[in-house]
Amino acid sequence: MITNEDQLFGEVAQALVDDNLQKIIITGSGTSYHGGVCAKAFLEKVTGLQVEVLYPFLINENTFNDRLNTLLIGISQDGGSYSTYNAMKLAQSQKAKTLSMAGYPGVFIDTVANYVATVPCGEEKAGAKTKGFHCTILNLMLLGLQIGQKRNTITPAKKAELLARLKKTISNMPDIITNSIVWVETIKEDFVNASEVRLIGSKELYGTVLEGALKLLETIRVPVSGYEAEEFVHGIYNAINSKSFLIILDSNHQSDKLMQLAQVLHDYTNNIYAVGANVAINENNFHFDFVNDPDFAIFEYVIPVEIMCAIVPQEKGIDPATPMDPKFHQKMGSKKF
């Protein structure tokens, strides 16, 4: 994807800049929404534009009252989401331009898109999307770099530096996978009996926390929720008890706060598992040399959780690649197949 970024996004980015693009709205549900949350800060930095991330149900005519030249990016991994399609159609009725991002070309949401930027991640065989999540974020980031380059909000040198840092993070991912497997194998029996799980992380990892919570919920099939650290301490802690399981993602941005939180909550539960480069070395924690790039750590910290989603369900007799009801969306009429 990085090698082909000019071919993938150059023409689209130029057309948007020529049309005096002023604002970007990203919409999608579930994993698609979380990908937008992860990419938002980076997009704002490199494009110099206002970027919003909204669930499709929050988009209405008033969303476009500012009359800015707006691009609505609709994301749907399989391309069949009716809610995303309807949000894109509404955007067009309000004179906004639309761009579709799906994992396959020629899908439903492409039919209501002014521009198509297919996420070239190949077939996603698992019901709980993983590589689609990583590649959606990358797709958004590469589009942002192309827009920034053509708007002159980033220099060629700055773009090259960002890509070099991105590649450094990506090159670290295979080792994260290998070491995550070892870690999860040692703690998997703990999570087989978990009745509820909470993920906590710093604001830079908020999209990762949301995605990790969804993936766990989809695969281990117990209640799971995700919170930014400051939000967690404003009331959520009241529900912690001896049966609570906590996973803390510590990317060094709020380490003192997160480790203080872990220490306090140890008075109520022993089921606390921390992930990071500076976490204490013990039987529960995943201590690893993450790159911790401020822009790209989002790619790293979701991996241990994704590995957990692959291994723990099998211990529970669950096939993590198959949804509980493979015909659910047909029954609900929520996606076009």
C-alpha positions as CSV (number, residue, x, y, z in Angstrom):
1,M,0.0,0.0,0.0
2,I,2.8,2.4,0.9
3,T,4.7,1.6,-2.3
4,N,1.6,2.3,-4.4
5,E,0.4,5.4,-2.6
6,D,0.8,7.7,-5.5
7,Q,-1.2,5.4,-7.8
8,L,-3.8,4.7,-5.2
9,F,-4.5,8.3,-4.0
10,G,-2.7,10.8,-6.1
11,E,-5.5,11.5,-8.6
12,V,-8.2,11.5,-6.0
13,A,-6.3,13.9,-3.7
14,Q,-5.6,16.3,-6.6
15,A,-9.3,16.4,-7.5
16,L,-10.3,17.1,-3.9
17,V,-7.7,19.9,-3.6
18,D,-8.8,21.4,-7.0
19,D,-12.3,21.4,-5.6
20,N,-11.1,23.5,-2.6
21,L,-11.6,20.8,0.0
22,Q,-12.2,22.4,3.5
23,K,-13.4,19.6,5.8
24,I,-13.4,15.9,6.1
25,I,-16.0,13.7,7.8
26,I,-15.4,10.0,8.3
27,T,-18.3,7.7,9.0
28,G,-18.7,4.0,9.5
29,S,-19.8,1.5,12.1
30,G,-17.9,-0.7,14.5
31,T,-14.3,-1.4,13.2
32,S,-14.8,1.2,10.4
33,Y,-15.6,3.9,13.0
34,H,-12.6,2.9,15.1
35,G,-10.3,3.2,12.1
36,G,-11.5,6.7,11.6
37,V,-10.9,7.6,15.3
38,C,-7.3,6.2,15.0
39,A,-6.5,8.2,11.9
40,K,-8.2,11.5,12.9
41,A,-5.3,13.3,14.6
42,F,-2.9,12.3,11.9
43,L,-5.2,13.5,9.1
44,E,-5.7,16.9,10.8
45,K,-1.9,17.3,11.2
46,V,-0.9,16.5,7.6
47,T,-3.9,18.1,5.8
48,G,-4.5,21.2,7.9
49,L,-8.2,20.5,7.6
50,Q,-10.9,20.0,10.2
51,V,-11.7,16.3,10.5
52,E,-14.7,14.8,12.3
53,V,-15.5,11.1,12.9
54,L,-19.2,10.3,13.3
55,Y,-21.3,7.2,13.4
56,P,-23.7,7.1,10.5
57,F,-26.8,7.5,12.7
58,L,-25.4,10.9,13.9
59,I,-25.3,12.4,10.4
60,N,-28.2,14.5,9.3
61,E,-28.9,17.7,7.3
62,N,-27.5,19.9,10.1
63,T,-24.2,18.2,9.8
64,F,-23.5,20.2,6.7
65,N,-24.9,23.6,8.0
66,D,-21.4,25.2,7.9
67,R,-21.5,25.1,4.1
68,L,-17.8,24.2,3.9
69,N,-16.6,22.1,1.0
70,T,-16.9,18.8,2.7
71,L,-15.7,15.3,1.9
72,L,-17.6,12.5,3.6
73,I,-15.6,9.3,3.7
74,G,-17.8,6.2,4.1
75,I,-16.1,3.1,5.4
76,S,-17.5,-0.4,5.3
77,Q,-15.1,-3.4,5.1
78,D,-17.5,-5.6,3.1
79,G,-19.0,-2.5,1.4
80,G,-22.6,-3.5,2.1
81,S,-23.5,-1.3,5.1
82,Y,-26.9,0.3,4.6
83,S,-26.3,2.9,7.3
84,T,-23.0,4.0,5.7
85,Y,-24.6,4.1,2.3
86,N,-27.5,6.2,3.5
87,A,-25.1,8.7,5.2
88,M,-23.2,9.0,2.0
89,K,-26.4,9.6,0.0
90,L,-27.5,12.2,2.5
91,A,-24.2,14.0,2.2
92,Q,-24.5,14.2,-1.6
93,S,-28.0,15.7,-1.2
94,Q,-26.3,18.4,0.9
95,K,-23.7,19.1,-1.9
96,A,-20.9,17.3,-0.1
97,K,-18.6,15.0,-2.0
98,T,-18.3,11.4,-1.0
99,L,-15.5,8.8,-1.0
100,S,-15.9,5.1,-0.3
101,M,-13.4,2.9,1.4
102,A,-14.3,-0.8,1.3
103,G,-12.2,-4.0,1.2
104,Y,-13.4,-4.9,-2.3
105,P,-14.0,-3.0,-5.5
106,G,-17.5,-2.6,-7.0
107,V,-19.4,-2.9,-3.7
108,F,-22.7,-1.3,-2.7
109,I,-21.2,1.9,-1.1
110,D,-19.2,2.5,-4.3
111,T,-22.4,3.2,-6.1
112,V,-23.0,6.4,-4.2
113,A,-19.4,7.6,-4.1
114,N,-17.9,10.5,-6.1
115,Y,-14.5,8.9,-5.5
116,V,-13.5,5.3,-4.7
117,A,-10.4,4.4,-2.6
118,T,-10.7,0.7,-2.1
119,V,-8.7,-0.7,0.9
120,P,-6.4,-3.2,-0.8
121,C,-6.0,-5.6,2.1
122,G,-7.3,-8.7,0.2
123,E,-9.9,-11.1,1.4
124,E,-10.7,-10.9,5.2
125,K,-11.7,-14.5,6.1
126,A,-12.4,-13.8,9.8
127,G,-15.8,-12.5,10.8
128,A,-14.0,-10.2,13.3
129,K,-12.0,-7.9,11.1
130,T,-8.3,-7.5,11.9
131,K,-6.1,-6.8,8.9
132,G,-9.0,-4.7,7.5
133,F,-8.7,-2.5,10.6
134,H,-5.0,-1.9,10.2
135,C,-5.3,-1.3,6.4
136,T,-8.2,1.1,6.8
137,I,-6.2,3.3,9.1
138,L,-3.3,3.1,6.6
139,N,-5.6,3.9,3.7
140,L,-6.8,7.0,5.5
141,M,-3.3,8.1,6.4
142,L,-1.9,7.7,2.9
143,L,-4.8,9.6,1.5
144,G,-4.1,12.3,4.0
145,L,-0.4,12.5,3.0
146,Q,-1.4,12.9,-0.6
147,I,-3.9,15.7,0.2
148,G,-1.3,17.4,2.5
149,Q,1.4,17.2,-0.2
150,K,-0.9,18.8,-2.8
151,R,-2.2,21.4,-0.3
152,N,1.4,22.2,0.6
153,T,0.7,21.6,4.3
154,I,3.5,19.2,4.5
155,T,6.9,19.4,2.7
156,P,8.3,16.5,0.7
157,A,11.0,16.1,3.4
158,K,8.3,15.9,6.2
159,K,6.3,13.3,4.2
160,A,9.5,11.2,3.7
161,E,10.2,11.4,7.5
162,L,6.6,10.3,8.3
163,L,6.8,7.4,5.9
164,A,10.2,6.3,7.4
165,R,8.7,6.4,10.9
166,L,5.7,4.5,9.7
167,K,7.8,1.8,8.1
168,K,9.8,1.4,11.3
169,T,6.6,0.7,13.2
170,I,5.4,-1.7,10.6
171,S,8.7,-3.6,10.7
172,N,8.2,-4.2,14.4
173,M,4.8,-5.8,14.0
174,P,6.0,-9.4,13.2
175,D,7.9,-9.5,16.5
176,I,4.9,-8.2,18.3
177,I,2.8,-11.0,16.8
178,T,5.3,-13.7,17.8
179,N,5.8,-12.5,21.3
180,S,2.1,-11.8,21.8
181,I,1.4,-15.5,21.0
182,V,3.8,-16.5,23.8
183,W,2.1,-14.1,26.2
184,V,-1.4,-15.1,25.4
185,E,-0.6,-18.8,25.7
186,T,0.5,-18.2,29.3
187,I,-2.7,-16.2,30.4
188,K,-5.4,-17.8,28.2
189,E,-6.8,-19.9,30.9
190,D,-7.4,-16.8,33.0
191,F,-9.6,-15.3,30.3
192,V,-11.6,-18.5,29.7
193,N,-13.4,-17.8,32.9
194,A,-13.7,-14.1,32.6
195,S,-17.3,-12.9,32.9
196,E,-16.5,-9.3,31.8
197,V,-13.5,-7.4,30.6
198,R,-12.5,-3.7,30.4
199,L,-9.8,-2.1,28.3
200,I,-8.1,1.1,29.3
201,G,-5.6,3.3,27.5
202,S,-4.4,6.8,27.0
203,K,-6.2,9.3,24.6
204,E,-3.7,8.6,21.8
205,L,-4.8,4.9,21.9
206,Y,-8.5,5.6,22.3
207,G,-9.4,4.2,18.8
208,T,-7.3,1.1,19.6
209,V,-9.0,0.6,22.9
210,L,-12.4,0.8,21.3
211,E,-11.4,-1.7,18.6
212,G,-9.8,-4.0,21.1
213,A,-12.9,-4.1,23.2
214,L,-15.1,-4.8,20.1
215,K,-12.8,-7.6,18.9
216,L,-12.8,-9.3,22.4
217,L,-16.6,-8.9,22.7
218,E,-17.0,-10.5,19.2
219,T,-14.8,-13.4,19.9
220,I,-14.8,-14.4,23.6
221,R,-18.5,-13.4,23.7
222,V,-18.8,-11.8,27.2
223,P,-19.4,-8.1,28.0
224,V,-16.3,-6.0,27.1
225,S,-15.9,-2.2,27.2
226,G,-13.1,0.2,26.5
227,Y,-12.3,3.6,28.1
228,E,-9.8,6.3,27.9
229,A,-7.9,6.5,31.2
230,E,-9.3,9.9,32.3
231,E,-12.9,8.8,31.5
232,F,-12.4,5.6,33.4
233,V,-11.6,7.3,36.7
234,H,-14.7,9.4,36.4
235,G,-17.1,6.8,37.7
236,I,-16.3,3.6,35.8
237,Y,-14.1,2.3,38.6
238,N,-17.1,1.8,40.8
239,A,-18.0,-1.4,39.0
240,I,-14.7,-3.1,39.6
241,N,-14.7,-6.1,41.8
242,S,-12.7,-9.3,42.4
243,K,-14.2,-10.9,39.2
244,S,-13.3,-7.9,37.0
245,F,-10.6,-8.3,34.3
246,L,-8.7,-5.2,33.1
247,I,-6.3,-4.8,30.2
248,I,-4.3,-1.7,30.3
249,L,-2.5,-0.4,27.1
250,D,0.4,1.8,28.2
251,S,2.0,3.6,25.2
252,N,4.1,5.8,27.6
253,H,1.9,8.8,27.1
254,Q,0.1,8.5,30.4
255,S,2.3,5.9,32.1
256,D,2.3,7.4,35.6
257,K,-1.5,7.7,35.6
258,L,-2.1,4.2,34.2
259,M,0.4,2.5,36.6
260,Q,-1.1,4.5,39.5
261,L,-4.5,3.3,38.4
262,A,-3.3,-0.3,38.2
263,Q,-1.9,-0.1,41.7
264,V,-5.1,1.3,43.2
265,L,-7.3,-1.2,41.4
266,H,-5.2,-4.1,42.7
267,D,-6.9,-3.6,46.0
268,Y,-10.1,-4.8,44.3
269,T,-9.0,-7.4,41.6
270,N,-5.9,-9.4,40.8
271,N,-7.0,-9.8,37.2
272,I,-5.0,-6.8,35.8
273,Y,-2.9,-7.2,32.6
274,A,-0.7,-4.4,31.3
275,V,0.8,-4.1,27.8
276,G,3.7,-1.8,27.1
277,A,7.4,-1.1,27.0
278,N,7.6,0.2,30.6
279,V,5.1,-2.1,32.4
280,A,6.3,-4.2,35.3
281,I,7.7,-7.6,34.4
282,N,5.4,-10.2,35.9
283,E,3.3,-13.2,34.9
284,N,0.3,-11.1,33.9
285,N,1.9,-8.3,31.8
286,F,3.1,-8.2,28.2
287,H,6.4,-6.3,28.5
288,F,7.8,-5.6,25.0
289,D,10.0,-3.1,23.2
290,F,7.3,-1.2,21.2
291,V,8.4,1.6,18.9
292,N,5.8,3.9,20.6
293,D,5.8,6.4,17.7
294,P,3.3,9.2,18.7
295,D,1.6,8.9,15.3
296,F,1.7,5.2,14.7
297,A,1.6,3.4,18.1
298,I,-2.1,2.7,17.2
299,F,-0.8,0.0,14.8
300,E,1.1,-1.8,17.6
301,Y,-1.0,-2.0,20.7
302,V,-4.1,-3.6,19.1
303,I,-2.0,-6.7,18.1
304,P,-1.7,-8.4,21.5
305,V,-5.5,-8.0,21.9
306,E,-6.1,-9.4,18.4
307,I,-3.9,-12.4,19.2
308,M,-5.9,-12.9,22.4
309,C,-9.1,-12.9,20.2
310,A,-7.6,-15.7,18.1
311,I,-6.4,-18.0,21.0
312,V,-8.8,-17.5,24.0
313,P,-12.0,-18.4,22.1
314,Q,-10.6,-21.7,21.0
315,E,-10.0,-22.6,24.6
316,K,-13.7,-21.8,25.2
317,G,-14.8,-24.0,22.3
318,I,-15.6,-21.0,20.1
319,D,-14.5,-20.5,16.5
320,P,-13.4,-16.9,16.5
321,A,-13.5,-16.6,12.7
322,T,-17.2,-17.4,12.5
323,P,-19.9,-15.0,13.9
324,M,-22.4,-16.4,16.4
325,D,-25.1,-16.1,13.7
326,P,-23.6,-16.0,10.2
327,K,-27.0,-14.9,8.8
328,F,-27.6,-12.2,11.3
329,H,-27.3,-9.2,8.9
330,Q,-29.5,-10.9,6.4
331,K,-32.2,-11.4,9.1
332,M,-31.8,-7.8,10.2
333,G,-31.6,-6.3,6.7
334,S,-28.6,-4.2,7.9
335,K,-26.3,-5.0,5.0
336,K,-26.6,-5.6,1.3
337,F,-25.2,-8.9,0.2
